[in-house]
Amino acid sequence: MIWKKLSLCITLAILAIHADAQYPHFSQYFAAPMTVNPALTGKFDGDVRVNVNFRNQWSNIDNGYKTFTGSVDMPILQNRLDERDRLAIGFSGYTDKSAQGAVNFNYFSFSSAFHKGLDEDGLQQIGLGIQATYSNMLIDASKLRFADQITPYGFTNVSQDFGGINSTLKNHYVDVNAGLLYSYSTSQDNNYYIGASMYHINRPKQNFTIGDFQIAPRYTFHGGGYFPIGDQKYLHLSALHSMQSGTKETLIGGAMQFQLSDPYNTLTNTNFFAGGWVRFNDAIIPYIGLEYYNVRLGVTYDINTGSAKTIAQGRNGVELSLQYLFKKNTSSSGNVRRPNPWY
């Protein structure tokens, strides 16, 4: 058991250092929009959007990965723009801990996007978003355990890995990201979209004591939409494909929305969601969600089907998402409650 944990700890540290393939990894990517595409900033029906996501992956392996992200975005200058257009800003933060907390990765981002109406009614929009990110990584070498530390009294030797360093290794960099988004509706009851983004445009470098590692760009393509399929029922579909430094990830799936309240009363809006996604060659991801008024809670559980199934040993990835939309002048004066689009 000691050797198993030891090797896994080393593997986690190496994966963190070679960060070419490391990026925010959420099964509920649609609930963490600014980690997918900066052009999603401000793309919602409301005045302020708050998103919070938490992911706990492989908790049986030295606490595995614990990932948290939060964001706030909002439209600005609404009274100075054409009603079909939207300019928005957003702020987001991300933290990831692994290897019993020895490896910590954090970032803070500022995003801005402009969405331009393409027709008279504003049913078609194209958006451009940019994002600047400050990132830092901390590796507390004193918390790592290596084979050359083992003595009859435990891990008491000083390791020669990392050159014998027994302190914290630090690195930071500034990142630039951008994206495009096209959305289209035929009525107020549906919406379709397609987008593309590029993260790490400037190819920042991570520099520890063992050399420079350049972060390769991450390319993401995503799309989806929602539409009614019956009385007070909507089907939401979405897909995402990302590529970075030879690593690929593809997710596809959807969820049914069941409207449980009177659609003409916005103050008692209640919806239930059920569905799932598939991450190809990796996991099946069942999803349930509940929305009340302007708050939506989502829960997923990754059931590993690929090579990680053996490592996970039945403890896969649990993920929670929470979204709050603030809307001014909300009332129950007969306006029909429309679905909150997923991106």
N, C-alpha and C positions, 0 to 999 in steps of 0.2 A: 504494500500500500504506500509506503514511504517513497519507493522508487517511482511508482505511478504518479503521485502528486508532484514529485520533484521534476519529472520529465514534462509534465503538463505545465508547471509553473515556468519552466525555461521556454517552452513553446509559446506560451502567451506573451512573454517578454520579447521574444524574437519577432513575433508577429506585430507587436506594437511598434518596435523600432523600425522594421521594414514596412513603413506605413503606406507603400504604394497602393495597396488594396484596401486600406482602412478608410471608411467613411460612415456617416450615420446610417444605421441599418435598422429600419423599422418595418415590421410586417404591415402595420397600419400606416403606410407611407402617405395615404390620402389624408391622414389626420396630422401630418407634420409637413405642411406644404412648402415651407421655405428651405427644407433640407432636400427637396426634389427639384425645384425650379424657382429662381428669383422672380420670374414673371407671374407667379401665383400670388405675389404680394398684393393685398387689397382686392383679390378676386373672390368676393363673397357678397351676400346680400345683407348689408348692415353698416354700422358706423365704426365699430371696433370688434376685432376678433382676437380671442385669447386661446391658444392651444398649449396643452401640456401633455407630454408622453413619457411613459416609463417602461423600460424593458429589462427583464431579469432573465438572462440566458445561461443555461448550464450551471445552475446554482450548486449542484453536487460536486463540481470540480473547482475547489478553492474559490468558491463564490463566483466563478466564471466571469461573465460580463454584466455589469449593471450600468444601464444607459438612461440618461434623463435629458429631455430637451423641452424648452418652453419658448413661446413666441407671442408677440403682440404686433398686429398690423392694422392699418386704418387708412381710409382715403383722406386726402387733404385738398384744400382750395376748391371745394365742391361748388361754391357760389360763384367762382370765377371761370369755370370750365363749362363747355357744352354738356348738357345732361346725358349725352350718349358716351361721354368720355370719363375717364377716371385716372387720377394721379394718386399714388399711395406710397406710404413708407412703412417699414417694419423693422422690428428688432428681435433677435433670436439668440438663444444661448444653448450650449450643448456640453454635457460632461459624460465621460465614460471611464469606468474604473474596472480593472481586471487584475488577475494574479494577486488575490487577497489585498487589493488596494495598493499594490506596489507600482502599478502603471496607471497613470491618470492623464487623460486627454481632455482638453477644454477649448471651447472657442466662443467668441461673441461676434455677431454679425449685424450689419446694418444693410437693409435692402430698400430699393425703390423701384417702382414699376409704373409705366404709363400704358393705359388701355384705351385704344382708339376705336370709336364706333365706325363701322364701315357702311352702314345703310341708314335710311331715314329713321327707322324705329330703334336703332341700336341693338338689333337682334344678332348682329355679327360684330365681333370685336377681335382686334389683334393687339397683343400686349408685348412689351419689351421690358425686361427687368435686369437690374444689375445688383451686385452684392459685394461688399467688402468685408473680409473676415480677419480677425486677429485670433491666432491659434497658439496654444502652448501645450507641451507635453512634459510630464514629470515622471521620472523613473527612480523610485527609492530603492537603490541597490541593496540597502541593508535589510529589506524585507524579502529579497529573493534568496532562494536556497539552491545550492549547487552540490554536485557529487563530491568535489574536493574539500567541502566543509565538514563532511561526516567524520566523526571520531567516536570512540566508545561512549563519549559523554553527550552525544548529539551533534548538532550543527555548530561546532565551536571553532573550527578553523576559519581563517580569512580566505575567501575565494580569490583565485587568480583570474576568474572571469571578469570582464570589464576592467582588466588591468589591475585587479585587486582593489578597485574603488569600493568604498563602503558608505557612500553618501548619495545625494540626490543628483541625478543627471537631468539637465533642463535644456529645453529647446523651444523657440518661438518663431513665428513667421507671420507675414501678412499675405492673404489670399484674395484672388479676384474671381468672381463667378458671374455668369450671365445666362439668360434664357429667353425663349420666345414662346408665346401661347396664342392659339387661335381658338375661339369659341363661337358656337352657332346655336341658335334656337329657332324653332318654327312657331312657337307659342310660349306662353308663360308656364306651360306644364312640362317642358322638356329643355334639355341643354346637352350639347355635345362639344367635345374639345379634343385638341391634340397639341402637344407641346414638346419642346426639346431644350436641353440645358447643357452647359459645359462648366464644370467646376475645376478649380486649380488652373485657370487659364495661364497664369504667370509662372507655372511650374516651380513653386517654392521649394526650398531645400530645408531638410532637417539635418542638423549637425550636432552629434554627440561627440564622444571621445574616440569613436571607431570609424569616423569618416562621414562624408556627406551622402544623404539619400534624397534624391529629387522626387517629388511627388508627381506622378503622372496625371494628366487630365482625366476627369471622369465625365463620360458622355451618357446622358439619360434621355430616353424617349418615352413618352407616356401619353395616354389617351383614355377616353371613356365618355360616359354620359349617363343621363337618367331619363326615364319616360314612364308615363302611366300605363299600367297593364290591367286595370280594373278599377272598380269603385274604391277610392281612397287607398290604392296600392300603387307603388312605384318600384321599378327595378333600376338599381344603380349598378353600373358595370365600370370596371377600370382595369388597366394593364400598365405595366412598367417594365422597361428593359434598360439596364445600365451596363456600361463597359468601362473598365479601368485596368490598364497594365496587364492585359491578358485574362483578367477576371471578369466573368459575366454573371448577371443576375436577371432573371425574368420572372415576373409575377403576373397572374391574371385571375380574375374572379369577379364577384359581385355580391350584392345583398338585396333582399326584398325589404321594402319599407311598408309597414302596416300603420296607417293613420288611425289611432285609437280614439281621437277626440273629434269634436265638431270642427271641420275645416274652416268654418266662418268665424270661429272664436279664437283669435290669436293668443289670448291670455291663458288658454287651457290646452295649448298645443301639446299633444303627446303622441310619440311614434315609437314603434318597436322595429328593430332591424335584426335580420337573421340571414346568414350566408357564409361565404368562405372564399379563400384565395388559395392558389397553388404556387409555390416557389419551385420552379422546375428543377428536378434532380436534387431536391433538398427537403421540402416539407409541404404538408397539407395544413392549412391554417383556418380552422373554423372561427367564425366571428358572430358575436351578438352585441347589440347596442340598444340604448334607450335614450330617447330625447324628450325632455319636458321643458316647455316654454322655449328658452334660447340656450339650454344646456344639453350637450350630448356626451354620453359616456359610452365608450367602446371597449370590448375585451376580446383578445385573441389568445390562442394557445397553439404554438408551433408543434406539430407532430412530425418529427424528423423521419424522413424516408430514405435519405441518401447515406453517404459514408459517415456523417456525423451521428447517425443513429446509435452506433456502438459507443461513441464517446459520451453521448448524452445520458445513456443508461436510464431512459424513461423520464428524465427531467429535462424538458426542452425549454422553449422560450415563452414566458408569460408576458403579455404586453397590455398596458392600460393607456387609454387616451381620454382626454377631457377637453371639450371645446365649449367656449361661451361666446355668444354673439350679443353685442350690445346694440340695440336699435332704439332710436329716438322716436317719440310720438307713436308708440305701439298701442293699439287699442283694439277693441272687439266690435268695431263699427261696421261689420259686414264685409271687410276685406278678406278674401280667401287666403289662407296660409299656404304658401308655395314651399316645395321641398328646398332644403338648404343644399346646394350642389356640393358634390365631392370632387376634389381635384387631387 
